[in-house]
Amino acid sequence: MVRFTEIYQKSGTNEYGMRDITINPQHVVAFREDPGVTTALNENRLPGGISKSVGFTRIYLNSGQFSLNVVVAGSPEMVEQKITTSKKLLKG
């Protein structure tokens, strides 16, 4: 399992929040940079304390029964490193 900080849009608003999320790397099917959240950061719609240099990545998950996508703080390279390291540890 890999821990990230999720960036999510609050229901019915144009504001964003942050929360911890734990992802099973076995369910990750794709991920890519998410420039939309970077725009929200530049417009000061994200919670305070996030550096302007942090990237954002949308992770696509599929477990057979359902699919989900989430945006996490961190560049695609950082996400790849965390997921790859975790997969190696899980396979032992």
PyMOL commands that set and color helices and strands:
alter all, ss='L'
color gray80, all
select helices_A, chain A and resi 25-27+35-42+76-91
alter helices_A, ss='H'
color red, helices_A
select strands_A, chain A and resi 2-9+16-23+28-33+56-62+67-73
alter strands_A, ss='S'
color yellow, strands_A
deselect
rebuild
show_as cartoon
